[in-house]
C-alpha cells in the first residue's frame, strides 16, 4: 500500500473513491446540518448519495457503506460511522472505520482512496490522535492501492 499525506481539499483529490466521516445513520440526514467533509460533499455532490445512505439504515460504529458519488467525479463515496451515539470518536471507532473503508474499497476493486482525519472534527478526537490511529491501522492492512490521508489546511493569522 502506498500512503500519502496531503493538506488540502478531500474533494479535489485524484482518486477513485473518497471517505465521508459520517454518524451511525440513525437520525435522518435531512434533519442534520452536515458540516465539515459531509457538508462539502452535500453541497457539491447533491442529495443523491445521502438518499442512498438513508436506505442503508443504521450503521454499526466503525461500519462502512458505499454510495454513488452524486455530482462528484469519483466512482463512489464510502461513508463510515466514525462517531458513536454521543457523537464521540473513540480509538475503536476510528480504527474500525479505517479498516472497513479500506476493506470495502479492496472488495470493490478501487485502486485509490482518499480519507479525512476520521474523528478529528465533530468527534472530538483531535488531529494528532486521529492521524496516529489512522496511520497505525493502515500499516496493519493488506491493500494493494494508494491511500491519501487529507488534512484540512490551517488558516493563517
Secondary structure in CASP SS format (residue, H / E / C, confidence):
PFRMAT SS
TARGET T0000
AUTHOR 0000-0000-0000
METHOD secondary structure of the structure
MODEL  1
X C 1.00
X E 1.00
X E 1.00
X E 1.00
X E 1.00
X E 1.00
X E 1.00
X C 1.00
X C 1.00
X H 1.00
X H 1.00
X H 1.00
X C 1.00
X C 1.00
X C 1.00
X C 1.00
X E 1.00
X E 1.00
X E 1.00
X E 1.00
X E 1.00
X E 1.00
X C 1.00
X C 1.00
X C 1.00
X C 1.00
X C 1.00
X C 1.00
X H 1.00
X H 1.00
X H 1.00
X C 1.00
X C 1.00
X C 1.00
X C 1.00
X H 1.00
X H 1.00
X H 1.00
X H 1.00
X H 1.00
X H 1.00
X H 1.00
X H 1.00
X H 1.00
X H 1.00
X C 1.00
X C 1.00
X H 1.00
X H 1.00
X H 1.00
X H 1.00
X H 1.00
X H 1.00
X H 1.00
X H 1.00
X C 1.00
X C 1.00
X C 1.00
X C 1.00
X C 1.00
X C 1.00
X C 1.00
X C 1.00
X E 1.00
X E 1.00
X E 1.00
X E 1.00
X C 1.00
X C 1.00
X C 1.00
X C 1.00
X C 1.00
X C 1.00
X C 1.00
X C 1.00
X E 1.00
X E 1.00
X E 1.00
X E 1.00
X E 1.00
X E 1.00
X C 1.00
X C 1.00
X C 1.00
X C 1.00
X C 1.00
X C 1.00
X C 1.00
X C 1.00
X C 1.00
X H 1.00
X H 1.00
X H 1.00
X H 1.00
X H 1.00
X H 1.00
X H 1.00
X H 1.00
X H 1.00
X H 1.00
X H 1.00
X H 1.00
X H 1.00
X H 1.00
X H 1.00
X H 1.00
X H 1.00
X H 1.00
X C 1.00
X C 1.00
X C 1.00
X E 1.00
X E 1.00
X E 1.00
X E 1.00
X C 1.00
X C 1.00
X C 1.00
X C 1.00
X C 1.00
X C 1.00
X C 1.00
X C 1.00
X C 1.00
X C 1.00
X C 1.00
X H 1.00
X H 1.00
X H 1.00
X H 1.00
X H 1.00
X H 1.00
X H 1.00
X H 1.00
X H 1.00
X H 1.00
X H 1.00
X H 1.00
X H 1.00
X H 1.00
X C 1.00
X C 1.00
X C 1.00
X C 1.00
X C 1.00
X E 1.00
X E 1.00
X E 1.00
X E 1.00
X E 1.00
X E 1.00
X C 1.00
X C 1.00
X C 1.00
X C 1.00
X C 1.00
X C 1.00
END
